[in-house]
């Protein structure tokens, strides 16, 4: 499982120009069953994504195709997490 932080760079003002393409990239991640959650970080600092069911090389390759990453609007920080304890509602994460 991965938490992906997409933190805005100094090019944040260019984000609206690429928002439609970024949203299409997010939709594809959800459609593929890789993204479980996506949302904004507080104070407009960027966003975060919870991903599962893939390995590190694949998630790094996927993140590299985000238009915001390509254009330097965000800087990605990918953190791997190995679930140890999970609520029963999230037990599928343990198996992934």
Secondary structure, 3 states (H helix, E strand, C coil): CEEEEEEECCCHHHHHHHHHHHHHHHHHHHHCCCEEEEEECHHHCEEEEEECCCCHHHHHHHHHCCHHHHCCCEEEEEEECCCCCCCHHHCHHHHC
